[in-house]
Amino acid sequence: MRIWRIAVLVAVLAGLVTLPAPEPAAAAPSPAELRKLTKQAAKLNELYRGQIQSLEEIRIQAKRATDTSSDLEAQLKAAQADVARIAQTAYILGPLDTVQMFGMQAEPHQVLGQAANMTYMANERTQRVKSIQKLIEKSKNAKVEANDKIQKMKKEIKALENKRDEIQRLLNKYGFQRPGGSDNLTPRMISVRAAIMANFPTRYGVGCFRAGDPGEHGKGRACDFMMSPGGTMATGADAANGDALADYLIKNGARLGVMYIIWKQRYYDIRSGGGWDPMSDRGGITANHYDHVHVSVF
C-alpha cells in the first residue's frame, strides 16, 4: 500500500514541473505605430477642417484593442509567474528520499503529509495551467484583433489621403468661416440652427458652443439638438423627431453645408462618402448620442 502511495507522489511531482509546450506567439501590436497613426489622423482632421468620423471610429477601436491586448499579456505573465512559484516551492520542499521511502524508514504520517502538500500544489498548478491556456488563447485573439484594427486605420488614412483633391473641392465650395457674435458660432451654423428650429420642435433645448472643446463645438461649427431631457434615451415621438431631423439634414445637407451628423450611435460623414456607419460604445446614452442629434457644418 505504501509503495502505491509513493508512486502516486512521484507522478504528482512530475506534474508540478511539466508545463504544456507553448504555441508560437502572435506578434504584439505596436503602441508606437498606433501613436504615429493617431498623429497622421490628427493632421488629416486639421486638413479637412474637422474630426473625420470614420477615422476617429477606427482609432478608438484600435486603441481599445491594443489596450486589451496589453492587459491580457500582463495577466498571462502574472499567471505564468504563479506556476513558476508553485514549481519552485515543490523543489524547495524536495521529493521524499527514495531509500527512505522504499526502506520504509519514513513515518507514514510524514510521507502522507508531504504527499498531501504536493497534491495540493499539483491541483493548484492544474488550475493555473488551465487559466494560462485560456489566457494564451484570449491574448492571441486580442493581438490579432489589435493588429487588424491598426491595419484598418492605415488603409483608412491612405484612402482619405487619396481623396484629398475631392475633399478640397468640397471645402472650397463652402469656404472657411470663423465664429463670432455672442453665440460664438459661424454664420453657417447659425443658419443651420435657425432652419432646424423653424422646422422641428426643440423643447428640450439646443447646445452649441463649448469653450475648450477640441472638436467642432469649440470652433463654433456644431450644435446638439436634444431629443430628451438629457441622459435618458429618446423614445416615442421624441425619437421619431430625432429620426426626422437626421433625415432632413441628410436630404438638405448639400444646400445647408452639413459636414456630419451623429444620432443613435451612428454617424453620417459627407467627407468619407456619406451613409450611416455604426459607432463604438462611447460609454453612455449621451456619449452614444441617444438623447440628442449632433450636427457639424463645414
C-alpha positions in Angstrom: 0.0 0.0 0.0 2.8 2.4 0.9 4.6 1.7 -2.4 1.4 2.6 -4.3 1.1 5.9 -2.4 4.8 6.7 -3.2 4.2 6.0 -6.9 1.3 8.5 -6.8 3.5 11.1 -5.2 6.2 10.6 -7.8 3.6 11.2 -10.5 2.4 14.4 -8.7 5.9 15.8 -8.6 6.3 15.1 -12.3 3.1 17.0 -12.9 4.4 20.0 -11.0 7.5 20.6 -13.1 6.0 19.8 -16.5 4.3 22.7 -18.4 2.5 22.4 -21.7 4.6 23.4 -24.7 3.8 27.0 -25.7 2.3 27.8 -29.0 4.0 30.2 -31.4 3.3 33.7 -30.1 1.4 36.1 -32.3 3.1 39.4 -33.0 2.2 42.0 -30.3 0.5 45.2 -31.6 2.8 48.2 -31.6 1.6 51.2 -29.4 4.2 53.3 -31.1 2.7 52.6 -34.5 -0.7 53.5 -33.2 0.6 56.8 -31.8 2.1 57.5 -35.2 -1.2 56.8 -37.0 -3.0 58.9 -34.4 -0.8 61.9 -35.3 -1.4 61.3 -39.0 -5.2 61.2 -38.3 -4.9 64.5 -36.4 -3.2 66.1 -39.4 -6.0 64.9 -41.7 -8.6 66.2 -39.3 -6.9 69.6 -39.4 -6.6 69.5 -43.2 -10.2 68.5 -43.6 -11.4 71.1 -41.1 -12.9 68.8 -38.5 -12.8 65.3 -37.0 -13.3 62.7 -39.6 -15.8 60.3 -38.0 -14.8 57.1 -39.9 -11.1 57.7 -38.9 -12.0 58.5 -35.3 -14.1 55.4 -35.0 -11.2 53.2 -36.2 -8.8 55.0 -33.9 -11.0 54.3 -30.9 -11.3 50.6 -31.9 -7.6 50.2 -32.4 -6.8 51.9 -29.1 -9.2 49.7 -27.2 -8.0 46.5 -28.9 -4.3 47.4 -28.2 -5.1 48.2 -24.5 -6.9 44.9 -24.2 -4.0 43.0 -25.7 -1.5 44.7 -23.3 -3.7 43.9 -20.3 -4.1 40.2 -21.3 -0.3 40.0 -21.8 0.2 41.3 -18.3 -2.3 38.8 -16.8 -0.6 36.0 -18.7 2.8 36.8 -17.3 1.4 37.0 -13.8 -0.2 33.6 -14.2 3.0 32.1 -15.5 4.9 33.5 -12.6 2.4 31.8 -10.2 3.0 28.5 -11.8 6.8 29.0 -11.6 6.4 29.8 -7.9 4.4 26.6 -7.3 7.1 24.6 -9.0 9.8 26.3 -7.0 8.0 25.6 -3.8 7.8 22.0 -4.7 11.5 21.9 -5.5 12.3 23.6 -2.1 10.2 21.0 -0.2 12.1 18.4 -2.1 10.9 14.9 -3.1 11.0 12.2 -0.5 14.2 10.3 -0.3 13.9 7.1 -2.4 15.9 4.9 0.1 13.8 6.2 3.0 10.5 5.6 1.1 11.3 2.1 -0.1 13.2 1.2 3.0 10.1 2.2 5.0 12.2 4.3 7.3 9.9 7.3 6.9 6.9 7.5 9.2 3.6 7.1 7.4 2.2 10.4 8.6 5.3 12.2 7.3 5.0 10.6 3.9 1.3 11.2 3.7 1.7 14.8 4.9 4.2 15.7 2.3 2.2 13.9 -0.3 -0.9 16.0 0.7 1.2 19.2 0.2 2.4 18.1 -3.2 -1.1 17.0 -4.2 -2.5 20.5 -3.2 0.2 22.2 -5.2 -0.4 19.9 -8.1 -4.1 20.7 -8.0 -3.4 24.5 -7.8 -0.9 24.2 -10.6 -3.5 22.4 -12.7 -6.0 25.2 -12.3 -3.3 27.8 -13.0 -2.3 26.0 -16.2 -5.9 25.9 -17.3 -6.1 29.6 -16.7 -2.9 30.2 -18.6 -4.2 28.1 -21.6 -7.3 30.3 -21.7 -5.3 33.5 -21.4 -3.0 32.4 -24.2 -5.9 31.9 -26.5 -7.5 35.2 -25.4 -4.2 37.1 -25.7 -3.6 35.6 -29.2 -7.1 36.7 -30.4 -6.6 40.1 -28.9 -3.3 40.6 -30.7 -4.8 39.6 -34.0 -7.8 42.0 -33.5 -5.5 44.9 -32.4 -3.2 44.3 -35.4 -6.3 44.1 -37.7 -7.6 47.4 -36.4 -4.2 49.1 -36.9 -4.0 47.8 -40.4 -7.6 49.1 -41.0 -6.6 52.5 -39.7 -3.6 52.6 -42.1 -6.0 51.8 -45.0 -8.5 54.5 -44.0 -5.7 57.1 -43.7 -4.5 56.1 -47.2 -8.0 56.2 -48.6 -8.7 59.7 -47.2 -5.3 61.0 -48.4 -6.1 59.7 -51.9 -9.4 61.7 -51.7 -7.6 64.9 -50.8 -8.4 66.7 -54.1 -12.0 65.7 -53.9 -12.4 66.9 -50.3 -10.5 70.1 -51.0 -13.0 70.9 -53.7 -15.8 70.3 -51.2 -14.1 72.6 -48.7 -13.6 75.3 -51.3 -17.3 75.1 -52.2 -18.3 76.0 -48.7 -15.4 78.3 -47.9 -14.0 78.9 -44.5 -15.9 80.7 -41.8 -14.9 82.0 -38.4 -17.2 82.1 -35.3 -18.4 85.4 -34.0 -21.1 87.2 -32.2 -22.4 86.5 -28.7 -23.1 82.8 -29.6 -19.5 82.2 -30.9 -20.9 80.4 -33.9 -20.1 80.6 -37.6 -22.7 82.2 -39.9 -23.3 78.8 -41.4 -24.0 77.1 -38.1 -26.4 80.0 -37.1 -28.2 79.5 -40.4 -28.5 75.7 -39.9 -29.7 76.1 -36.4 -32.3 78.5 -37.5 -33.6 76.2 -40.2 -33.8 73.3 -37.8 -35.6 75.3 -35.1 -38.1 76.6 -37.7 -39.0 73.0 -38.9 -38.6 70.8 -35.8 -39.7 71.1 -32.2 -36.7 71.7 -29.8 -38.5 71.6 -26.5 -35.5 70.0 -24.7 -33.1 72.7 -25.8 -30.1 73.2 -28.1 -26.4 73.3 -27.1 -23.8 74.7 -29.4 -20.5 76.5 -28.5 -18.4 74.9 -25.7 -15.3 76.8 -24.7 -12.2 74.5 -24.6 -13.9 71.7 -26.6 -11.2 70.3 -29.1 -13.9 69.4 -31.6 -16.4 71.4 -33.7 -18.3 72.6 -30.6 -15.2 74.6 -29.6 -14.9 76.0 -33.1 -18.5 77.2 -33.3 -19.4 74.7 -36.0 -21.6 72.3 -34.1 -24.8 72.1 -32.2 -26.6 69.4 -30.2 -30.4 69.2 -30.6 -31.8 67.5 -27.5 -34.4 64.8 -28.0 -34.9 64.1 -24.3 -34.1 66.0 -21.1 -30.6 64.6 -21.3 -29.1 61.4 -20.1 -32.2 59.4 -20.9 -33.0 57.5 -24.1 -35.2 59.4 -26.5 -38.4 57.3 -27.1 -41.7 57.5 -28.9 -42.4 60.9 -30.5 -39.1 62.3 -29.3 -37.1 59.5 -31.0 -39.3 59.9 -34.2 -38.5 63.7 -34.1 -34.8 62.9 -34.0 -35.1 60.5 -36.9 -37.0 63.1 -38.9 -34.3 65.7 -38.1 -31.5 63.4 -39.1 -33.3 62.6 -42.4 -33.9 66.3 -43.1 -30.2 67.1 -42.6 -29.1 64.3 -44.9 -31.5 65.4 -47.7 -30.7 69.1 -47.3 -27.1 68.7 -46.2 -25.5 69.8 -49.5 -27.6 73.0 -49.5 -27.0 73.8 -45.8 -23.4 72.9 -45.7 -23.7 70.0 -43.2 -20.4 68.1 -42.7 -21.5 65.2 -40.5 -24.4 64.0 -38.2 -24.3 61.7 -35.2 -27.5 60.1 -33.9 -28.3 56.8 -32.1 -24.7 55.6 -32.0 -24.2 56.1 -35.8 -22.5 58.8 -37.8 -23.1 60.1 -41.3 -20.0 61.9 -42.6 -20.2 63.7 -46.0 -16.4 63.7 -46.5 -16.0 59.9 -46.2 -18.8 59.2 -48.7 -22.0 59.5 -46.6 -24.2 56.7 -45.5 -24.8 55.7 -41.9 -22.0 53.8 -40.2 -22.1 52.3 -36.6 -20.2 53.9 -33.8 -18.4 52.1 -31.0 -19.9 52.3 -27.5 -18.6 55.6 -26.0 -19.8 54.8 -22.5 -23.3 56.2 -22.0 -26.6 57.4 -23.5 -25.3 60.9 -24.1 -21.9 59.9 -25.4 -23.6 57.5 -27.7 -26.0 60.2 -28.9 -29.2 58.5 -28.0 -30.6 61.7 -26.4 -29.5 64.3 -29.0 -28.7 64.8 -32.7 -25.3 66.2 -33.2 -24.7 68.4 -36.3 -21.4 69.7 -37.5 -21.1 72.1 -40.5 -18.3 73.0 -42.9 
